[in-house]
């Protein structure tokens, strides 16, 4: 099912989903310096868990802004995961 129908928003408003993920990805990519001080494998496991949980719960969030926050969090985890390589 289309997320814009679930949340009852227009096509223009639903485009914020993509923007939220990309902003989160940009912020998450700045976490590359963090791997000098923390265990990389543990951090990667946490980031993958965050990506999985936020993605799986996407159709179940009650409000649009909560979904945007979850997309930003998923983007941060994705960017941090990608910066670890």
C-alpha positions as CSV (number, residue, x, y, z in Angstrom):
1,X,0.0,0.0,0.0
2,X,1.2,3.5,-0.8
3,X,2.4,5.4,2.3
4,X,0.6,8.6,1.1
5,X,-2.7,6.7,1.4
6,X,-1.9,5.3,4.8
7,X,-1.1,8.8,6.2
8,X,-3.6,10.7,4.1
9,X,-1.1,13.2,2.6
10,X,-0.7,14.6,-0.9
11,X,2.0,13.4,-3.3
12,X,4.0,16.6,-2.7
13,X,3.9,16.0,1.1
14,X,4.8,12.4,0.7
15,X,8.0,13.4,-1.1
16,X,9.4,14.4,2.3
17,X,9.9,10.7,3.0
18,X,12.8,10.7,0.5
19,X,14.2,14.0,1.7
20,X,14.1,12.7,5.3
21,X,16.1,9.6,4.4
22,X,18.7,11.5,2.5
23,X,19.1,14.1,5.3
24,X,19.6,11.3,7.7
25,X,22.1,9.6,5.5
26,X,24.1,12.8,5.2
27,X,24.1,13.2,9.0
28,X,25.0,9.5,9.5
29,X,27.9,9.6,7.1
30,X,29.6,12.0,9.5
31,X,29.8,9.2,12.1
32,X,32.8,7.8,10.3
33,X,35.2,9.2,12.9
34,X,33.3,7.4,15.6
35,X,34.7,4.0,14.7
36,X,38.1,5.0,16.1
37,X,36.8,4.8,19.7
38,X,34.0,2.2,19.6
39,X,33.8,-1.4,18.5
40,X,33.0,-1.4,14.8
41,X,31.2,-4.8,14.8
42,X,28.9,-3.8,17.7
43,X,28.1,-0.5,16.1
44,X,27.3,-2.1,12.7
45,X,25.0,-4.6,14.5
46,X,23.2,-1.7,16.2
47,X,22.9,0.3,13.0
48,X,21.5,-2.7,11.1
49,X,19.0,-3.3,13.9
50,X,17.9,0.3,13.8
51,X,17.4,0.1,10.0
52,X,15.4,-3.1,10.2
53,X,13.1,-1.9,13.0
54,X,12.4,1.5,11.6
55,X,11.7,-0.1,8.1
56,X,9.5,-2.8,9.5
57,X,7.4,-0.5,11.6
58,X,6.9,2.1,8.8
59,X,3.2,1.3,8.0
60,X,2.4,1.1,11.7
61,X,3.4,4.6,12.8
62,X,0.3,6.7,13.7
63,X,1.4,10.1,12.6
64,X,3.2,11.5,9.6
65,X,5.8,13.4,11.6
66,X,6.7,10.2,13.6
67,X,7.3,8.5,10.3
68,X,9.5,11.3,9.1
69,X,11.5,11.0,12.3
70,X,11.8,7.3,11.8
71,X,13.0,7.8,8.2
72,X,15.7,10.2,9.4
73,X,16.8,7.7,12.0
74,X,16.9,5.0,9.4
75,X,19.0,7.3,7.2
76,X,21.4,8.1,10.0
77,X,21.9,4.4,10.6
78,X,22.4,3.8,6.9
79,X,24.9,6.6,6.5
80,X,26.8,5.5,9.6
81,X,26.8,1.9,8.4
82,X,28.1,2.9,5.0
83,X,30.8,5.1,6.5
84,X,32.2,2.1,8.3
85,X,33.4,0.4,5.2
